[in-house]
């Protein structure tokens, strides 16, 4: 393979992984090496296109439209509302879409009937029998999933729940946005340590040793052979893997402690409340790590289709760092609270 900028020919095999004791570590997209057997140059000498990818991040119960907005279009510069302000540096790459309409989500009450078909647009069935539609991420995975090791990645930051909503829709609709067929949601991984392990084929007792230590020799050899641009990219990649690995290891210890504690109880660890279930009490830590694992999956081209449910519909999470001290409350429950009680729950609010 030749470097198009220097003319130097790199005698590198079409390797897909760095191999080490008990681990296969997928390479990021490098210009010097064809990844997954695809050529990096077209016949006309132009660089091949970077793979197209889809990631869907879902957060329940809507947003505050007074804070979450974007203005401008065409030749006008885009202006972002306060909630989107962190995206200021990349706003030139953004498309802000409003006015989407899902007819199947109308006239069915709120919550489950408006969540389970978010990525399918299919009408949902009430009662004991689940029936909806295949979600768009799984439609894409069935078309292009064979181009990567893993057809899709389905992650979450909150455990699914069972039972029924007062509208008689199953709470399974509230707990999943990715559906493999009309009746079955795709199993969702909520533990960061397990998501990290599946990404890097990290198994058994080998987890006690860093994945980077196990591929150190191959990584050093590869670094000497690739272009200077790829060397910098490889160094950045290995650093990011180690940083994510450290955070996942911390959460692995918490999960192992939870599993041990569950042995003396009648319920499994995943059914316990945070942090007894091994998930971090600070939801920000959980969400950031899951986002980084998703990014790592794309960087290594392990998958090109991913969904991340940050919180389920009718979520049990609450956000004390935003001065919100309770989880989701029904409208009637809010109406029954006095102004003093509301101020105690939401001290940042000044109007009611």
C-alpha positions, -999 to +999 in steps of 0.1 A: +000+000+000+014+034-009+011+066+010-004+090-016+014+120-001+049+107+002+051+079-024+066+056+002+053+020-001+044+003+032+048-034+032+019-041+056-005-070+055-042-065+055-044-070+093-076-062+110-066-066+146-038-063+171-036-097+187-026-104+223-031-130+250-069-135+250-077-103+232-083-090+197-081-052+195-096-038+163-076-011+145-090+023+139-095+036+103-059+042+091-049+055+057-019+032+055-039+000+060-070-013+043-095-020+071-119-049+069-104-057+035-116-025+019-092-005-003-083+030+010-078+044-026-103+043-055-091+033-089-089+070-099-064+076-071-088+095-048-092+084-012-121+060-005-150+074+014-151+070+052-179+045+061-213+060+068-225+054+104-257+059+124-259+065+162-292+072+179-292+086+214-325+087+232-335+106+263-371+103+276-398+128+285-388+155+260-368+187+262-374+223+272-381+240+239-372+274+254-336+260+259-333+234+231-335+251+197-315+262+167-321+291+143-307+300+109-303+281+077-288+285+042-264+314+042-274+325+077-251+314+105-267+289+129-276+301+163-279+275+191-301+276+222-286+272+257-290+234+258-272+229+225-245+255+232-218+228+239-220+220+201-210+255+191-176+244+177-191+218+154-224+236+145-212+238+109-216+201+106-251+200+122-285+196+108-313+206+132-345+190+122-379+199+136-415+192+127-412+154+124-445+136+127-452+101+138-489+094+132-488+061+150-477+079+182-509+100+183-540+093+202-524+066+224-518+086+256-483+095+266-452+074+272-451+037+260-473+042+230-451+071+219-417+056+226-417+020+214-423+031+178-399+060+178-376+043+152-402+023+134-433+045+130-454+014+134-486+012+155-482-006+188-505-032+203-520-028+237-523-056+262-502-087+269-490-093+233-462-071+221-465-060+185-449-031+167-423-029+140-386-033+132-366-002+142-346+016+115-313+008+132-320-029+128-332-025+092-299-009+084-280-036+104-297-062+083-285-044+051-249-034+060-242-052+093-223-079+075-196-053+066-185-052+103-178-078+130-208-067+150-240-057+130-252-032+156-245-020+192-274-015+216-265+002+249-285+017+277-280+036+310-311+023+327-325-012+331-356-022+313-388-026+333-418-049+331-455-044+336-480-021+321-487+016+319-521+030+328-527+033+290-525-006+289-493-005+268-465-027+279-436-010+297-413-029+273-422-002+248-409+024+273-377+005+279-364-001+243-360+018+211-342-009+192-365-038+179-352-067+159-388-077+148-424-067+156-425-086+189-389-086+202-367-057+214-329-061+210-312-070+243-296-039+257-263-038+276-263-013+305-230-023+323-201-004+308-175-031+318-194-057+298-199-034+268-162-027+268-153-064+271-176-073+241-160-045+220-124-058+226-131-095+230-119-091+266-126-124+285-119-143+317-089-139+339-072-118+312-093-089+323-068-085+351-042-073+326-046-042+304-056-049+269-028-025+258-002-045+276-013-076+257-009-060+223+021-037+232+046-055+209+023-055+179+013-019+184+050-008+186+058-027+154+028-013+136+036+023+147+071+020+130+055+010+097+026+034+091+026+070+080+033+098+104-004+108+102-014+072+111+012+071+139-004+101+156-039+086+151-027+052+165-012+069+196-044+089+201-064+057+197-044+037+222-045+065+247-083+067+244-087+030+248-066+030+280-086+059+294-119+041+287-105+009+300-096+025+334-131+038+338-146+005+328-124-013+353-137+009+381-172+000+372-163-037+369-153-038+405-187-022+415-206-048+394-186-077+410-194-063+444-231-061+435-232-097+422-216-109+454-241-090+475-270-104+454-261-139+464-276-134+498-308-118+484-338-130+466-333-106+437-305-104+411-281-075+411-296-058+381-330-055+399-315-035+427-314+003+429-283+023+421-255+020+433-263-014+448-268-028+413-232-020+403-241+010+382-227+044+391-248+066+413-238+097+393-256+092+360-233+116+343-204+092+347-224+064+333-237+083+303-202+097+294-186+063+295-213+047+274-209+075+248-172+069+248-177+032+243-200+039+214-174+063+198-147+036+203-170+011+185-171+035+155-134+043+157-124+007+154-151+000+128-164-028+151-199-017+141-215+012+121-249+011+137-256+020+174-283+031+197-279+044+233-309+048+256-297+074+281-328+069+301-360+050+295-395+066+292-411+071+326-375+071+339-365+062+374-335+085+372-331+118+389-306+146+385-295+162+417-267+181+399-295+200+381-313+206+415-339+180+406-344+158+436-371+134+424-376+111+394-405+113+369-438+124+384-472+123+368-490+155+361-515+148+388-487+143+414-472+177+405-506+194+409-510+179+444-478+195+456-478+229+474-456+257+461-433+252+491-429+215+482-422+224+446-395+249+456-379+222+477-378+198+448-367+223+422-349+251+440-336+266+408-371+275+396-385+309+404-419+307+386-446+281+389 
